[in-house]
Amino acid sequence: LCLCFPQKLWNMLESGQFRSIWWSDGGKCVAINEEVFKEEVLGRGGPVQVFAMQSMKSFLRQLNLYGFTKIHRGLKRSASLTEFMAEEAAASTHNKVLYYYNPNFNRENPQLLEKCKRR
């Protein structure tokens, strides 16, 4: 079964197997701890490889091609304790947390996933 990029990303977020990427803003955004993600996800090879790319630049290009936009976070904090703790841990180790939004990529509305088309 060959899944397209948004489907792989969705499955990854829902699996709970990764500490470098999670749902943010109540399932409306994707949060990525960049340094941990590079090692945990993009550093995988062989049968455990998640995506065909191994560089962060290529991964971010895929997000952009599928209509994700980067969200710049100010002082706003996540409502969930788990997300807040993950963000605090990321900040304390000087890791960069990236936030991406796509109106058709929403945890509460999985049926919208079919609208995530490559530009």
C-alpha positions as CSV (number, residue, x, y, z in Angstrom):
1,L,0.0,0.0,0.0
2,C,1.5,3.3,-1.2
3,L,0.3,6.3,0.8
4,C,0.7,9.8,-0.3
5,F,2.7,12.3,1.9
6,P,-0.4,13.7,3.8
7,Q,-1.6,10.2,4.6
8,K,1.8,9.1,5.9
9,L,2.0,12.3,8.0
10,W,-1.5,11.7,9.4
11,N,-0.7,8.1,10.3
12,M,2.6,9.2,11.9
13,L,0.8,11.8,14.1
14,E,-1.9,9.3,15.1
15,S,0.5,6.5,15.9
16,G,1.9,8.1,19.0
17,Q,5.2,6.4,18.3
18,F,7.2,9.6,17.7
19,R,8.2,12.2,20.3
20,S,9.4,14.7,17.6
21,I,6.1,15.4,16.0
22,W,2.6,16.0,17.5
23,W,-0.8,17.6,17.0
24,S,-0.9,21.1,18.3
25,D,-3.8,23.6,18.8
26,G,-6.3,20.9,19.4
27,G,-5.5,19.0,16.3
28,K,-5.4,21.9,13.9
29,C,-1.6,22.3,13.5
30,V,1.4,20.0,13.3
31,A,4.2,20.7,15.7
32,I,7.7,19.5,14.8
33,N,10.7,19.5,17.1
34,E,13.2,20.0,14.2
35,E,16.4,18.5,15.8
36,V,14.7,15.4,17.2
37,F,12.7,14.9,14.0
38,K,15.9,14.9,11.9
39,E,17.3,12.0,14.0
40,E,14.1,10.1,14.9
41,V,12.3,10.2,11.5
42,L,14.5,11.4,8.7
43,G,17.5,9.4,10.0
44,R,15.6,6.1,9.6
45,G,16.5,3.9,6.7
46,G,15.6,0.5,5.3
47,P,12.3,-1.1,6.3
48,V,11.6,1.4,9.1
49,Q,12.0,4.4,6.8
50,V,8.9,6.7,7.0
51,F,9.5,9.1,4.2
52,A,11.5,8.8,1.0
53,M,13.5,11.9,1.9
54,Q,16.3,12.3,4.5
55,S,16.8,16.0,4.7
56,M,14.7,18.5,6.6
57,K,14.7,20.9,3.6
58,S,13.0,18.2,1.5
59,F,10.5,17.4,4.2
60,L,9.5,21.1,4.5
61,R,9.3,21.3,0.7
62,Q,6.7,18.5,0.8
63,L,4.7,20.3,3.5
64,N,4.7,23.4,1.3
65,L,3.8,21.4,-1.9
66,Y,0.7,20.0,-0.1
67,G,-0.5,23.4,1.1
68,F,0.9,23.6,4.6
69,T,1.9,27.1,5.8
70,K,4.3,27.8,8.6
71,I,2.8,29.4,11.7
72,H,4.9,31.8,13.7
73,R,4.2,31.3,17.4
74,G,4.4,34.2,19.8
75,L,3.7,33.9,23.5
76,K,0.7,31.7,22.9
77,R,1.0,28.3,24.7
78,S,-0.8,25.1,24.0
79,A,-3.8,24.3,26.0
80,S,-2.9,20.7,26.6
81,L,-0.5,19.9,29.4
82,T,1.2,17.2,27.2
83,E,1.8,19.7,24.4
84,F,2.9,22.4,26.8
85,M,5.5,20.1,28.4
86,A,6.8,19.0,25.0
87,E,7.2,22.6,23.9
88,E,8.9,23.6,27.2
89,A,11.3,20.6,26.9
90,A,12.1,21.7,23.3
91,A,12.7,25.3,24.4
92,S,14.9,24.3,27.3
93,T,17.2,22.3,25.1
94,H,17.3,25.1,22.5
95,N,15.6,22.9,19.9
96,K,13.5,24.6,17.3
97,V,9.8,23.7,17.2
98,L,8.1,24.4,13.9
99,Y,4.3,24.7,13.5
100,Y,2.5,24.1,10.2
101,Y,-1.2,24.5,9.4
102,N,-3.3,23.3,6.5
103,P,-7.1,23.8,6.6
104,N,-7.6,20.3,5.1
105,F,-5.4,18.6,7.7
106,N,-7.4,18.6,10.9
107,R,-7.5,15.8,13.5
108,E,-11.2,16.2,14.1
109,N,-12.1,16.0,10.4
110,P,-10.1,13.1,8.8
111,Q,-12.5,13.2,5.8
112,L,-10.8,16.5,4.8
113,L,-7.5,14.6,4.2
114,E,-8.6,13.7,0.7
115,K,-8.6,17.4,-0.2
116,C,-4.8,17.6,0.6
117,K,-3.6,17.6,-2.9
118,R,-0.1,18.3,-4.2
119,R,0.1,21.7,-5.9
